[in-house]
Amino acid sequence: MTTETIVIVGAGQAGGWAAQTLRSEGFAGRVVLVGDEPHRPYERPPLSKAVLSGDAHAETTHLLKPDAFDALGIDWRPSVGATFIDRAAKQLRLTHGEPVAYDKLILCNGGRARRLNIPGADLPGVFTLRSIEDAAALGAALSAGKRLLVVGGGWIGLEVAATARKKGLGVTIVEAMGRLCERTVPSEISDYLLQLHTSHGVDVRLGTGIERLAQNAQGGLTASFGDGSELACDAVLIGVGLVPNDELAREAGLACDGGVLVDSQCRSSDPDILAAGDVAAWHCEWAGRRMRLESWQNAQEQGIAAARAALGTTVNHQPLPWFWSDQYDVNLQIFGMPAPAHRVVLRGDQSASSFVMFFLDGDKVVAALGPNSARDLRFARRLIERRTSVDAAQLADLQVPLSKL
Ligand SMILES: Cc1cc2nc3c(=O)[nH]c(=O)nc-3n(C[C@H](O)[C@H](O)[C@H](O)COP(=O)(O)OP(=O)(O)OC[C@H]3O[C@@H](n4cnc5c(N)ncnc54)[C@H](O)[C@@H]3O)c2cc1C
């Protein structure tokens, strides 16, 4: 192993896993971890759930306790941004400090919350949610009796809405598309989510966009919507998706297309530069297309895969996509990539608190999802991964245990 310095850009979840994997795989060379946040690597899912509600402290999100992190012997550069990759010299330039030479570079610099280009988007009381600081600022604005407007009916918007209801706020969700989470789930699940939120007292407005925000005489904000209606509120969360931080790669001439393009070995168009996590786009065999997978599972597994690939191990990063969301008392999990072409088989009652929806391609289950069905979904995952042929009638039959299939 001739590689002596491996530099990781981004001390988030993928970067943190890449750094610890280099050590657990026995790499004794120099590891430099450059992160523009002041924190050690941490996980973001609790930021819209337990951390936002105040039930968990921000430090519980850290991947490793400080002692364990320090024991890795990593040259961690907190609050330092990477500004330019000089590929010819194999050097990374930073916002401050000396340039850092690399033998292998792993880009784990994630993405940022998409902003809305409307009047009033920068007013006080308007929030996005990506970092620990964002969660602290939004959390401070969530006091009982106030009204929160959530712009965007995607996962983060829905989770924040649930947390805000739990804290006693009135909540309105406005979503420009015709249904909730339209990009990621079939219409049956959008309907389920709509029912879940309306039954918890959320005012959900579909098919209309926000056009402007302005301060009102009561010291709050007034939102104006495309259908001509208005809403007075105390705080606004903009939850309209993520922009991948691929500018660093693009300026260095790496192939990018809505993310840094990598192969299943996590290698970019420069074999000495790899990428993992929210910033990386690759051909996902389960989806049958190139995509970025914005999920906890992918950040961890691709971070690990990229580190191993940087050390010369042959990897094939093709995990079955897994995503979960927690809203109220519901834990919804999705395995695989449901698509309109799949045949849907329902196990259980869709109006009940738990059921499983299977997605079949021929006689094979290719995706499954459901609320509060962790056990059944574990079996579903095996059916998918083993590509087991199944009988749809048996899948739907609650008398037939999934373990038997
Ligand atoms: C509020 C919230 C809730 C979520 N909930 C879930 C969930 O329930 N289930 C699920 O599966 N997924 C969830 N996710 C998604 C999951 O957290 C992300 O997919 C994951 O964090 C991606 O990890 P990453 O390391 O690629 O990016 P990040 O964790 O964003 O890390 C990237 C890091 O790079 C830093 N950086 C960027 N540019 C530079 C630069 N030039 N120089 C140095 N550092 C830089 C960033 O500041 C950041 O620290 C959630 C995400 C959020 C924001």
The ligand as an SDF file (V2000), in Angstrom:
LIG
                    3D

 53 58  0  0  0  0  0  0  0  0999 V2000
  -33.2040   17.1410    9.0420 C   0  0  0  0  0  0  0  0  0  0  0  0
  -32.8420   15.8760    8.3200 C   0  0  0  0  0  0  0  0  0  0  0  0
  -33.5040   14.6950    8.6220 C   0  0  0  0  0  0  0  0  0  0  0  0
  -33.1760   13.5130    7.9510 C   0  0  0  0  0  0  0  0  0  0  0  0
  -33.8570   12.3700    8.2670 N   0  0  0  0  0  0  0  0  0  0  0  0
  -33.5520   11.2150    7.6420 C   0  0  0  0  0  0  0  0  0  0  0  0
  -34.2490    9.9980    7.9690 C   0  0  0  0  0  0  0  0  0  0  0  0
  -35.1470    9.9740    8.8020 O   0  0  0  0  0  0  0  0  0  0  0  0
  -33.8850    8.8590    7.3040 N   0  0  0  0  0  0  0  0  0  0  0  0
  -32.8880    8.8320    6.3780 C   0  0  0  0  0  0  0  0  0  0  0  0
  -32.6040    7.7620    5.8120 O   0  0  0  0  0  0  0  0  0  0  0  0
  -32.2180    9.9730    6.0410 N   0  0  0  0  0  0  0  0  0  0  0  0
  -32.5260   11.1580    6.6480 C   0  0  0  0  0  0  0  0  0  0  0  0
  -31.8590   12.3130    6.3220 N   0  0  0  0  0  0  0  0  0  0  0  0
  -30.8190   12.2710    5.2650 C   0  0  0  0  0  0  0  0  0  0  0  0
  -29.4310   11.9610    5.8020 C   0  0  0  0  0  0  0  0  0  0  0  0
  -29.1940   12.5920    7.0090 O   0  0  0  0  0  0  0  0  0  0  0  0
  -28.4090   12.4200    4.7560 C   0  0  0  0  0  0  0  0  0  0  0  0
  -28.6300   11.6540    3.5960 O   0  0  0  0  0  0  0  0  0  0  0  0
  -26.9670   12.2740    5.2490 C   0  0  0  0  0  0  0  0  0  0  0  0
  -26.7240   13.1690    6.2860 O   0  0  0  0  0  0  0  0  0  0  0  0
  -25.9890   12.5470    4.1230 C   0  0  0  0  0  0  0  0  0  0  0  0
  -24.6880   12.4650    4.6310 O   0  0  0  0  0  0  0  0  0  0  0  0
  -23.4540   13.1370    3.8840 P   0  0  0  0  0  0  0  0  0  0  0  0
  -22.2550   12.8340    4.7180 O   0  0  0  0  0  0  0  0  0  0  0  0
  -23.4580   12.7780    2.4570 O   0  0  0  0  0  0  0  0  0  0  0  0
  -23.7490   14.6900    3.9230 O   0  0  0  0  0  0  0  0  0  0  0  0
  -23.7510   15.6370    5.1880 P   0  0  0  0  0  0  0  0  0  0  0  0
  -24.1690   14.8910    6.4080 O   0  0  0  0  0  0  0  0  0  0  0  0
  -24.5500   16.8360    4.7920 O   0  0  0  0  0  0  0  0  0  0  0  0
  -22.2290   16.0550    5.3630 O   0  0  0  0  0  0  0  0  0  0  0  0
  -21.5570   16.8940    4.4510 C   0  0  0  0  0  0  0  0  0  0  0  0
  -20.6260   17.7740    5.2370 C   0  0  0  0  0  0  0  0  0  0  0  0
  -19.7330   18.4340    4.3380 O   0  0  0  0  0  0  0  0  0  0  0  0
  -19.5850   19.7930    4.7400 C   0  0  0  0  0  0  0  0  0  0  0  0
  -19.0990   20.5600    3.5890 N   0  0  0  0  0  0  0  0  0  0  0  0
  -19.7850   20.9700    2.5070 C   0  0  0  0  0  0  0  0  0  0  0  0
  -18.9630   21.6390    1.6570 N   0  0  0  0  0  0  0  0  0  0  0  0
  -17.7230   21.6320    2.2250 C   0  0  0  0  0  0  0  0  0  0  0  0
  -16.4650   22.1560    1.8330 C   0  0  0  0  0  0  0  0  0  0  0  0
  -16.2790   22.8080    0.6730 N   0  0  0  0  0  0  0  0  0  0  0  0
  -15.4150   21.9920    2.6650 N   0  0  0  0  0  0  0  0  0  0  0  0
  -15.5580   21.3280    3.8350 C   0  0  0  0  0  0  0  0  0  0  0  0
  -16.7400   20.8030    4.2620 N   0  0  0  0  0  0  0  0  0  0  0  0
  -17.8030   20.9480    3.4480 C   0  0  0  0  0  0  0  0  0  0  0  0
  -20.9960   20.1280    5.1980 C   0  0  0  0  0  0  0  0  0  0  0  0
  -21.0260   21.2960    5.9760 O   0  0  0  0  0  0  0  0  0  0  0  0
  -21.3310   18.8820    5.9960 C   0  0  0  0  0  0  0  0  0  0  0  0
  -20.8330   18.9570    7.2920 O   0  0  0  0  0  0  0  0  0  0  0  0
  -32.1630   13.5190    6.9630 C   0  0  0  0  0  0  0  0  0  0  0  0
  -31.4950   14.7190    6.6480 C   0  0  0  0  0  0  0  0  0  0  0  0
  -31.8290   15.8850    7.3140 C   0  0  0  0  0  0  0  0  0  0  0  0
  -31.1060   17.1690    6.9630 C   0  0  0  0  0  0  0  0  0  0  0  0
  1  2  1  0
  2  3  1  0
  2 52  2  0
  3  4  2  0
  4  5  1  0
  4 50  1  0
  5  6  2  0
  6  7  1  0
  6 13  1  0
  7  8  2  0
  7  9  1  0
  9 10  1  0
 10 11  2  0
 10 12  1  0
 12 13  2  0
 13 14  1  0
 14 15  1  0
 14 50  1  0
 15 16  1  0
 16 17  1  0
 16 18  1  0
 18 19  1  0
 18 20  1  0
 20 21  1  0
 20 22  1  0
 22 23  1  0
 23 24  1  0
 24 25  2  0
 24 26  1  0
 24 27  1  0
 27 28  1  0
 28 29  2  0
 28 30  1  0
 28 31  1  0
 31 32  1  0
 32 33  1  0
 33 34  1  0
 33 48  1  0
 34 35  1  0
 35 36  1  0
 35 46  1  0
 36 37  1  0
 36 45  1  0
 37 38  2  0
 38 39  1  0
 39 40  1  0
 39 45  2  0
 40 41  1  0
 40 42  2  0
 42 43  1  0
 43 44  2  0
 44 45  1  0
 46 47  1  0
 46 48  1  0
 48 49  1  0
 50 51  2  0
 51 52  1  0
 52 53  1  0
M  END
$$$$
